[in-house]
Amino acid sequence: MVEMTSFLSQFREETPAWIRSYLRGEHISFKDIMSSRVGYYPGSGTDGSLIMVGNKSHSVHSFLHVDYAIGRDKLNEQLNTIRGYHQIGQIEWSEDDLLSNGQYPLDMDLPSPRCNPMTFVDTKIQPYCFSVFLERDSDKDDSWGAEHFVVTFLFADGIATYYQLFVKEYTKAPWLFLLQDHGFGGNYDCFGRGGILDAIINKSGLRPELVICGDNTRIWQAYSKVEGVEPVYGGMHHNRRDLYERK
């Protein structure tokens, strides 16, 4: 058995030029954020598991965390716990930055949600979208993780975000996806097999290359478990998560 980060390191990529350029103060657009490999985590909360795995393996340098039940203050607390890194800047984004033509109308026949999509939205939270650029501390080497990476936090619905950003605006799938259902903890519909997100992915054909799937979540049909790779554990309930690859 090999560690998941060791397995993913075979897909190592160089840090994208737009991340390196940020250090010199060059202009960054949201198109840059989405231009290279993206690690996507809907319903992320304050869980940094996807960042840990993708960054340590040098396989992903741009992460998108989406949740509609967590305030910005909690995210700032999370950022302060990323060991071995310090912030070098933040960029605020508007809806116009994310969706150049505004929100797209739904043009897919999708299953009905299990409950009202607004059921779990915390309406007291001020919506946000911002990207944080991080740099590795000088006393850490390459084995710790990439020298630079960026994580974007978006106050939004993880299912709608997949449709609006990945399917409609950029027509590309995340390269690495953390798939974790939360049961009664805040999902109006499941992220796993049989849910609305599954239908969106099936109808669009835009499937992530690799999926880290929690043990309480039904993996999508077009995926098979990567044998010989150790699981990782994370999230509020320290769920076991195994690696799956697209067939």
C-alpha positions as CSV (number, residue, x, y, z in Angstrom):
1,M,0.0,0.0,0.0
2,V,1.2,3.5,-0.8
3,E,0.1,6.8,0.7
4,M,-2.4,8.7,-1.4
5,T,0.0,11.7,-1.7
6,S,2.7,9.4,-3.0
7,F,0.4,8.0,-5.6
8,L,-0.8,11.5,-6.7
9,S,2.8,12.7,-6.9
10,Q,3.1,10.8,-10.2
11,F,0.8,13.5,-11.6
12,R,3.0,16.3,-10.3
13,E,2.7,19.6,-12.2
14,E,4.9,22.7,-12.2
15,T,3.4,25.6,-10.4
16,P,1.3,27.5,-13.0
17,A,2.9,30.7,-14.2
18,W,-0.1,32.9,-13.1
19,I,0.6,31.8,-9.5
20,R,4.3,32.7,-9.7
21,S,3.4,35.9,-11.5
22,Y,1.2,37.0,-8.6
23,L,4.4,37.5,-6.6
24,R,5.4,40.3,-9.0
25,G,2.0,42.0,-8.7
26,E,0.8,41.1,-12.2
27,H,-3.0,41.1,-12.8
28,I,-4.9,38.0,-12.0
29,S,-8.4,37.2,-13.3
30,F,-10.8,34.5,-12.2
31,K,-10.1,32.9,-15.6
32,D,-6.6,32.3,-14.3
33,I,-8.0,30.6,-11.2
34,M,-9.8,28.1,-13.4
35,S,-7.2,27.8,-16.1
36,S,-5.1,25.0,-14.6
37,R,-6.0,21.9,-12.6
38,V,-8.6,22.7,-10.0
39,G,-9.3,20.8,-6.8
40,Y,-12.9,21.1,-5.9
41,Y,-14.6,20.6,-2.6
42,P,-18.3,21.3,-2.3
43,G,-19.6,21.5,1.3
44,S,-16.0,22.0,2.5
45,G,-16.6,23.8,5.8
46,T,-13.3,24.3,7.5
47,D,-11.8,20.9,6.3
48,G,-8.4,21.3,4.8
49,S,-8.0,17.7,3.7
50,L,-8.1,18.4,-0.1
51,I,-5.5,21.1,0.2
52,M,-3.2,18.8,2.2
53,V,-3.4,15.9,-0.3
54,G,-3.3,18.0,-3.5
55,N,-0.6,20.4,-2.3
56,K,1.8,17.8,-0.7
57,S,1.7,15.7,-3.9
58,H,2.3,18.9,-6.0
59,S,-0.6,17.6,-8.2
60,V,-2.9,20.6,-7.7
61,H,-2.1,24.3,-7.1
62,S,-5.6,25.9,-7.3
63,F,-8.3,24.8,-4.9
64,L,-11.9,25.8,-4.8
65,H,-13.8,25.4,-1.6
66,V,-17.6,26.0,-1.7
67,D,-20.0,26.2,1.2
68,Y,-23.2,28.1,2.1
69,A,-23.1,27.6,5.9
70,I,-19.8,29.0,7.0
71,G,-18.7,32.6,7.7
72,R,-15.6,34.3,6.5
73,D,-14.3,34.6,10.1
74,K,-14.2,30.8,10.4
75,L,-12.3,30.5,7.1
76,N,-9.7,33.0,8.3
77,E,-9.2,30.9,11.4
78,Q,-8.7,27.8,9.2
79,L,-6.1,29.7,7.1
80,N,-4.1,30.4,10.2
81,T,-3.8,26.7,10.9
82,I,-2.1,25.8,7.6
83,R,1.2,24.8,8.9
84,G,4.3,25.7,7.0
85,Y,2.7,28.5,5.0
86,H,2.0,32.1,5.2
87,Q,-0.3,34.4,3.3
88,I,1.1,36.7,0.7
89,G,-2.1,38.2,-0.6
90,Q,-5.8,38.0,-1.2
91,I,-8.1,38.9,-4.1
92,E,-11.8,39.7,-3.7
93,W,-14.1,38.6,-6.5
94,S,-17.6,39.8,-7.6
95,E,-20.2,37.7,-9.3
96,D,-19.3,39.4,-12.6
97,D,-15.7,38.2,-12.2
98,L,-16.9,34.6,-11.8
99,L,-19.7,34.6,-14.5
100,S,-18.9,37.0,-17.3
101,N,-22.4,36.7,-18.8
102,G,-24.3,36.4,-15.5
103,Q,-25.9,33.2,-14.2
104,Y,-26.9,30.6,-16.8
105,P,-30.5,29.4,-16.9
106,L,-30.9,25.7,-16.2
107,D,-31.1,23.7,-19.5
108,M,-31.0,20.2,-18.0
109,D,-33.8,18.0,-16.8
110,L,-32.7,17.2,-13.3
111,P,-34.2,15.2,-10.4
112,S,-36.1,17.2,-7.8
113,P,-34.1,18.1,-4.6
114,R,-34.8,16.2,-1.5
115,C,-35.8,19.4,0.3
116,N,-35.9,23.1,-0.4
117,P,-32.4,24.3,-1.5
118,M,-32.6,27.2,0.9
119,T,-33.2,25.0,3.9
120,F,-29.6,25.0,5.2
121,V,-28.4,28.4,3.8
122,D,-27.3,30.7,6.7
123,T,-28.9,34.0,5.5
124,K,-27.1,35.9,8.3
125,I,-23.7,35.4,6.5
126,Q,-22.6,38.1,4.2
127,P,-21.8,36.4,0.8
128,Y,-18.2,36.3,-0.2
129,C,-15.7,35.0,-2.8
130,F,-12.0,35.5,-2.3
131,S,-8.7,33.8,-3.2
132,V,-5.8,33.5,-0.8
133,F,-2.3,33.1,-2.1
134,L,0.1,31.2,0.2
135,E,3.8,30.8,0.2
136,R,5.8,28.0,1.9
137,D,7.9,29.1,4.9
138,S,11.6,29.3,4.3
139,D,12.4,26.6,6.7
140,K,10.3,24.0,4.8
141,D,11.5,22.2,1.6
142,D,9.8,20.7,-1.4
143,S,8.7,17.6,0.4
144,W,6.4,19.7,2.5
145,G,4.4,20.9,-0.5
146,A,4.5,23.4,-3.3
147,E,6.3,26.7,-2.8
148,H,3.1,28.5,-3.8
149,F,-0.6,27.6,-4.1
150,V,-4.0,29.4,-4.0
151,V,-7.3,28.5,-2.4
152,T,-10.6,30.2,-3.3
153,F,-13.5,30.3,-0.9
154,L,-17.0,30.8,-2.3
155,F,-20.2,31.2,-0.3
156,A,-22.5,29.3,-2.5
157,D,-24.3,26.0,-3.2
158,G,-21.8,23.4,-4.3
159,I,-24.2,21.7,-6.8
160,A,-25.2,25.0,-8.5
161,T,-21.5,26.1,-8.6
162,Y,-20.6,22.9,-10.5
163,Y,-23.3,23.7,-13.1
164,Q,-22.6,27.4,-13.4
165,L,-18.7,27.4,-13.3
166,F,-17.5,24.1,-14.5
167,V,-20.3,23.1,-16.9
168,K,-21.4,26.4,-18.4
169,E,-18.7,29.1,-17.9
170,Y,-15.5,27.1,-18.3
171,T,-16.7,23.7,-19.8
172,K,-14.1,21.8,-17.8
173,A,-14.2,19.4,-14.9
174,P,-12.2,19.7,-11.7
175,W,-9.1,17.5,-11.9
176,L,-9.4,16.4,-8.3
177,F,-12.7,16.2,-6.4
178,L,-13.4,15.6,-2.7
179,L,-16.8,13.9,-2.6
180,Q,-18.4,13.9,0.9
181,D,-22.0,13.8,1.8
182,H,-23.0,15.3,5.1
183,G,-26.4,13.7,5.7
184,F,-28.5,15.9,8.1
185,G,-25.6,18.2,8.5
186,G,-26.5,20.6,5.7
187,N,-27.2,19.0,2.3
188,Y,-30.5,19.7,0.6
189,D,-29.5,16.9,-1.8
190,C,-26.7,14.3,-1.9
191,F,-23.5,15.0,-3.8
192,G,-23.0,11.2,-4.5
193,R,-24.7,8.8,-6.8
194,G,-28.3,9.3,-7.5
195,G,-28.4,13.0,-6.6
196,I,-28.6,16.2,-8.6
197,L,-24.9,16.7,-8.9
198,D,-24.5,13.1,-10.3
199,A,-27.2,14.0,-12.9
200,I,-25.4,17.2,-13.9
201,I,-22.1,15.3,-14.3
202,N,-23.7,12.5,-16.4
203,K,-25.6,14.9,-18.7
204,S,-22.6,17.2,-19.2
205,G,-20.0,14.5,-19.5
206,L,-17.6,16.7,-17.5
207,R,-16.2,14.2,-15.0
208,P,-13.3,14.8,-12.6
209,E,-10.2,12.7,-13.3
210,L,-9.8,11.6,-9.7
211,V,-12.2,11.6,-6.7
212,I,-11.5,11.3,-3.0
213,C,-14.7,9.8,-1.7
214,G,-15.9,9.5,1.9
215,D,-17.1,6.2,3.3
216,N,-20.6,7.5,3.9
217,T,-21.0,8.6,0.2
218,R,-22.0,6.6,-2.8
219,I,-19.3,7.0,-5.5
220,W,-20.6,7.8,-9.0
221,Q,-21.0,4.9,-11.4
222,A,-18.2,5.8,-13.9
223,Y,-15.5,5.4,-11.2
224,S,-13.4,2.5,-9.9
225,K,-11.4,2.4,-6.7
226,V,-7.6,2.8,-7.1
227,E,-6.3,-0.4,-5.4
228,G,-3.2,-0.3,-3.3
229,V,-3.6,3.3,-2.2
230,E,-4.1,4.0,1.5
231,P,-7.2,5.9,2.5
232,V,-7.0,9.3,4.2
233,Y,-9.2,10.5,7.0
234,G,-10.8,13.9,7.5
235,G,-13.8,16.1,8.0
236,M,-15.9,16.7,11.1
237,H,-16.4,13.0,11.7
238,H,-12.9,11.9,10.6
239,N,-14.4,9.9,7.7
240,R,-12.4,7.4,5.8
241,R,-11.8,8.5,2.2
242,D,-10.6,6.4,-0.6
243,L,-9.3,7.4,-4.0
244,Y,-11.2,6.6,-7.2
245,E,-10.4,7.1,-10.8
246,R,-12.5,7.8,-13.9
247,K,-13.0,4.6,-16.0
